[in-house]
């Protein structure tokens, strides 16, 4: 049997693990003097309360390698094959650490998603689609899907991108002055600014135009991602054409390890672009 393991940077929640057929490795989150396990022992309300009140930006660290070893050994000892899909190696050391940990295991494959959150959801769904194929075939399918996955999100405030080191202070000052809201995405496996718009309203219109221009593949569904409050993403969905509106498959209140960078009230779409390669 093939087992799929992801880290909590996938934003797949504990209550969704059976739906996706995965085990989840929680990322450790340091807030002030206390440590928490992402998605395990810190509620959404408490996380945002601490995020707003704390003078120290949260720090994240790898999932427990000891617990990862125990989980993988449990599966491999009973003859299972294991696929581990990690958050992008450009924003976390999880891939390198786990790759090294299982380097000599013949029945364990560690795959660098080069993405995060909903992008990993799509990769898991794709892997499940080919669960009766060889691991080589699954990896080929994942690599074919990767370039088609688009993550596009808008933070309501730039403060958290600045605090997390994702934005320079000069860009933060200009953005605050001109009411600029960047649309962020993954470029070269890490978070970067795709484009900048003045005001939330223009950002929402741009996201809708992206979905239309990319001819988002409705067979995969569209993930509506948000942090804490879904009012912005609800407004965004209202201006989508009906055919894309009906393709919304998941509302994802993002995991704490990602939301700390986006800040509350961020919103966006995660989708699969039209296949133009004929694969």
N, C-alpha and C positions, 0 to 999 in steps of 0.2 A: 504494500500500500504506500502511496505517496502522501507525505505530510508537508504542509506549507506553514512556515513560520514568518511572521513580520514583526517589526518593532512598532512601538506606539506612534512613531512619526507617520505611520500610514493613516492615522486618525480613525482606524477601525476600532470601534468601541468593544468593550468586553461583552456587552449584550448582543453584539453583531457577529461574534466569533464563529458561532455555529452556522449562521447564514453564509458566511464567506468560507467556512471550512478551514480556519486558521487557528494557530496559537499566537499569542501576542507577547512580545518581550517589552515590558514597560521601561521607558527612558526615565532616568532619575532627574528630578527637578529640585534645585536648591533655591529656597526663597528665604532670605535672611539667614537665620541660624538653623532652620529646619529643612529636612530633606523629605521629599515625597516621591511616590512612584506615579508617573503620568497615567491618568485614567484609572488608578486603583484606590488611592487613599486621600485624594484631594478633590472635593466637589467643585463644580463649575463656579458656583456662587463664591465659595471661599477663595478659589484661585483668583478671580477678578478683584475681589476685595483686597487681597494681598498685593496684587499687581498695581492697583491704584494707590494704595497707602504706602507701599515700600519705597524707600529712597535707593534701594539696591535692585538692579535689574536681575531677574532670575538667571541662574546658570544651569545648563543641562549637562548631563554626563551619560556615558554608555549604559545600556542595559547590563545587568549583572552577568558577567561571563560565567560565573559558577553555576547560576541557575540555568543559563543557556546550555551549558555542558550537560547538566543533569537531564534536561528535557530532550536534547538530541540523542544522548546515550540511551534514554528510555525507548525512544522510537527505533533507533538503529539496532539495539539489542534484540528487538522482536522482529527484525527483518525488514523494517520500513525504509523507504527512500525519503530523504528530506531535502526540501527546497527552502532556502532562507532568502527572503527578499528584504533588503535593507533600505533605509532612507539614503539619499544621495551621499556618496563619499566626499563630495565637495563641501557639505555642510555638517558632517558628522564623521567621527572616527569609527562608527559602528561596523561598517563594511570591512575595513582593514583588520580590525580586531577579531571579528568573527571568521573572516577568511583565514587568518593565521591559526586560529583555534582549531579549525577543522581541515587544515591543509592536507592532512594525511588520511582523511576519511574518503573512501571510494564512493560511498553512497550518500554523501552530503554535497549539495551544490549551493554556493552562496552567490546571489545575484545582486549587483548594484543597480538599484532602480533608477538612479540619476534624477530622481524626482522626490516628491513627498506627498503627504495627504492623499487626496483623491486619485492622483496619478497611480499610486500603489494599489488602490482599490481596483482600478482597471486592469493592472498587471495580474493581480490575484485572480480576477474573473477570467482572464485569458488563460492563465495556467490551469484553472479548473476545467476550462473548455476542452483542453487536450490532456486530461488526466490519465487517459489510457494509452497515450503516445509515449515514446521514449523521452528521457530528460533532454536529449540533444534537440529533439523536435520542439519541446516546450521552450527552451532557451532561444531557439531560432524565432519562434512566434513572438516571444517577448521583445526581442530586439527589433523585429519588424514593426511592432505596435508602438514602441517607444517614441519615435520621431513624430507620431501622429497625436500624441497626448499634449493637450494645451492646458496649462494652469494660468489663469489670469485673474488677479484679485486687486482690490482697491482698499487701502487702509484709510479709515476716516480721519485719522490724525497721523502725523509723521513722527510724533514723539517717541513711539516705541521702536520704530526703525532706527532712529538716532541712538537710543539707549542700548539697543542690541548690536550696534556697530554696523548696521546694514546701510546707513546713510551718513554722509559727511555733514559736519555742522554747518558748512556754508550752504549746502543744498537744502538742509533743514530750514535755515533762516530765509532763503529765497522762497521756498515752498510755503512757509507760514505767511510771508508777506504778500505773496501773490495768490494765496488760496489754491495752491497746486496740489492735486491728488495724483500721484504716480500710479500707473497700472503696472503691477509687478508680476513677474513670471520666472520661469527657469531658463537661463541661458548658459550654455556650457556647464550644465549640471548644478548651477548654483543660482540663488535668488538674485535677480537684477531688475532694473527698470526697463520696461518695454516702451512706454511712452508716458507723457505727462499731460494732464488736462486740468483746466481751471474749473474747480468746483465738482462736487459729487454728481450733479445732474449730467454734466458733459461726460464724466467717467462712465456713468451707467449707459449712456447712449453708445459710447465707444465699445463697451463690452458686448452689447447686443449686435453691433455691426460686425464684430469679430466672429461671433457665432455664425452669422449669416454668410460672411465672406469665406470662412473656413468650411462652410457646409458641414457643420457638426454631424457626425454619424449618429443618427437617432437610435440605431440598433444597440448602441452601447449605453444609451441614456446620457443625461447631463447631470452633473453633480452641482447643486447649489450650495456653495460653501459660505460660512459666515462665522463670526466670533461673537459669542454672548447674546447679542440681540439680532433677531432675523428681520427686523423692519426694513433695513436697506436692501437685503436680498429679495424680500417680498416685492418691494417697489421695482426692483430690477426685472423680476420675472413678469411683472404686469406689462412691461413694454416689449416683451418678446413676441414674435409672431406665434400664432396658436400652435402650429405644428411643432415648434421647438418648446413651447410652453408645456405641451403634453408629453415631451420627452424627459422632463425633470424626473429623475429616478431616485435621488437621494438628497435630503437636506442634511448637511454635515456641519455641526457645531464643532469647529476644529479643536484638536487636542491641545492641551496646555503648552506643550513644548514648542508648538508652532504659533499658537495664538499670542504668546508673550511677545513675539516680534511684530505681529500684525496689529495688536492692540484690539480693544473692544470695538464692536460695530463695523468691522471690516467685512467685505463681501466680495463674491466673485463666482466665476463659473469654471468648472473643470470638465473637459469634454475631449472626444476623439475626433480629429479632423477627417474629412473625406479621404478615402484611400485613392490616391492618384497613381500609385505604383503598380496596381493590378495584381497585388499579392492576395 
